[in-house]
Amino acid sequence: MADSLKQSISQQKSSVNKYVSFFLDKEEYAIQIHKVREIIGIMDITPVPNTPKYIKGVLNLRGKVIPVIDLRLKFSMPFKEYEARTSIIVVEVDLNGRKSLIGTVVDTVSEVLQISEEDYEETPSFGVEVNTDFILGMAKVRGKVKILLDIDKVLTTEDLTIINKINQENE
């Protein structure tokens, strides 16, 4: 029994160091794999009126309505037409103590990364004017830097209010 408990804890620790990486423009980002529920190709998104431009709308995923945000637009990058490699990473986020699924549009999904402690760097300071609360840290992998996102903090309180409203309207 103790061995199975040790194995379970070991698996949890190893999953914390695993990330799904993706590109937005030429930059590579990553989200903790335990937050990712699935990765799908781009599909029809129904726009929701009076929402910020980065909230693209909702999609119907096997009978469940899921809000969708475009991470490019959320991060103030220029819009790019969706292509064959454009993907939606469905993540589970904590919306005020309640777990919710949100689709995040990315240019392309790259790979699953195992990031060791020695490859991890704290988020650098950019000064008080720049909010980096949504960045867990930086990873140095094969000579390149990956930005590790805390997907629960990517969305602001205002975003969460809008998404909560969308979720309630579709329940």
C-alpha positions in Angstrom: 0.0 0.0 0.0 2.8 2.4 0.9 4.5 1.7 -2.4 1.4 2.6 -4.4 1.1 5.8 -2.5 4.7 6.7 -3.2 4.2 5.9 -6.9 1.1 8.1 -7.0 3.0 11.1 -5.4 5.9 10.5 -7.8 3.5 10.6 -10.8 1.9 13.8 -9.5 5.3 15.4 -9.1 6.3 14.4 -12.6 3.0 15.7 -14.1 3.7 19.1 -12.5 6.9 19.3 -14.6 5.1 18.4 -17.8 3.9 21.2 -20.1 2.1 21.4 -23.4 3.9 23.9 -25.6 2.5 26.0 -28.4 3.3 29.0 -30.5 1.8 32.5 -30.7 3.6 34.2 -33.6 7.3 33.2 -33.2 7.2 32.9 -29.4 6.8 29.5 -27.6 4.6 29.3 -24.5 3.6 26.3 -22.4 0.8 25.4 -20.0 1.0 22.8 -17.3 -0.3 19.5 -18.7 -2.6 18.8 -15.8 -4.6 21.9 -16.8 -5.1 20.7 -20.4 -8.3 18.6 -21.0 -7.9 18.2 -24.8 -6.5 19.7 -27.9 -8.7 20.1 -31.0 -8.4 21.7 -34.4 -10.1 25.0 -35.1 -13.8 24.7 -35.4 -16.9 26.9 -35.7 -17.0 29.5 -32.9 -20.3 31.3 -32.3 -19.6 35.0 -31.6 -21.0 36.5 -28.4 -22.0 40.2 -28.7 -20.5 42.9 -26.5 -17.4 41.0 -25.4 -13.8 42.0 -25.8 -12.2 41.1 -29.1 -10.1 38.4 -27.6 -13.2 36.5 -26.4 -14.0 34.9 -29.7 -17.3 33.4 -28.5 -18.4 29.9 -27.7 -18.2 26.5 -29.3 -20.2 23.3 -28.9 -17.9 20.5 -27.8 -19.9 17.3 -27.7 -23.0 19.1 -26.3 -21.1 21.3 -23.9 -20.9 25.0 -24.6 -17.4 26.3 -23.9 -16.2 30.0 -24.0 -13.2 30.6 -26.4 -10.4 33.2 -26.1 -7.8 34.0 -28.7 -4.5 34.1 -26.8 -2.9 36.2 -29.5 -5.4 39.0 -29.0 -5.4 38.6 -25.2 -1.6 39.3 -25.3 -2.1 42.3 -27.7 -0.6 40.6 -30.7 -2.0 41.2 -34.2 -4.9 39.0 -35.3 -3.9 36.1 -37.7 -6.3 34.3 -39.9 -7.0 30.7 -38.6 -5.2 28.1 -40.6 -5.1 24.3 -40.7 -2.5 24.2 -37.8 -4.5 26.6 -35.6 -5.6 24.7 -32.6 -7.8 25.1 -29.6 -6.4 23.9 -26.3 -9.3 23.2 -23.9 -8.1 24.0 -20.4 -9.7 23.7 -17.0 -9.5 27.0 -15.1 -10.6 28.0 -11.6 -13.3 30.6 -12.0 -13.9 32.0 -8.5 -13.6 28.5 -6.9 -15.5 26.8 -9.7 -13.8 24.6 -12.3 -14.7 25.6 -15.9 -13.5 24.6 -19.3 -12.2 27.4 -21.6 -10.9 27.0 -25.2 -7.7 28.9 -25.9 -6.9 29.5 -29.6 -3.2 29.2 -30.4 -1.3 29.3 -33.7 0.0 25.7 -33.4 0.6 23.2 -30.7 4.3 22.1 -30.5 5.0 19.3 -28.1 4.8 18.0 -24.6 7.8 19.1 -22.6 9.3 17.6 -19.4 11.0 20.6 -17.7 13.6 19.8 -15.0 14.3 22.1 -12.1 17.7 23.1 -13.6 15.9 24.3 -16.8 13.5 26.5 -14.8 14.1 30.2 -14.2 12.0 32.6 -12.2 10.0 35.3 -14.1 12.3 38.3 -14.7 11.3 41.7 -13.3 10.1 44.1 -16.0 9.3 46.9 -13.5 6.1 47.8 -11.7 4.3 48.9 -14.9 4.3 45.4 -16.4 2.0 42.7 -15.0 3.7 39.3 -15.1 1.5 37.6 -12.6 0.2 35.1 -15.3 3.8 33.9 -16.0 4.9 31.0 -13.8 8.5 31.3 -15.0 10.8 30.6 -18.0 12.2 27.3 -19.2 15.4 26.8 -21.1 14.9 23.9 -23.4 17.3 23.0 -26.2 18.8 26.4 -26.2 15.5 28.3 -26.5 13.4 30.0 -23.9 9.7 29.0 -23.3 7.3 31.2 -21.4 5.4 29.1 -18.8 1.9 30.4 -18.3 -0.3 30.2 -15.2 -3.5 29.7 -17.2 -5.7 30.5 -14.1 -4.1 34.0 -14.0 -4.1 34.8 -17.8 -7.7 36.0 -17.5 -8.5 39.1 -15.5 -11.4 39.5 -13.0 -13.3 41.3 -15.8 -12.7 38.4 -18.2 -13.9 35.9 -15.6 -17.1 37.9 -15.0 -17.9 37.8 -18.7 -17.0 34.1 -19.0 -19.1 33.3 -15.9 -22.0 35.1 -17.5 -21.6 33.2 -20.7 -21.4 29.9 -18.8 -24.6 30.8 -16.8 -26.5 31.7 -19.9 -25.6 28.3 -21.5 -26.4 26.1 -18.5 
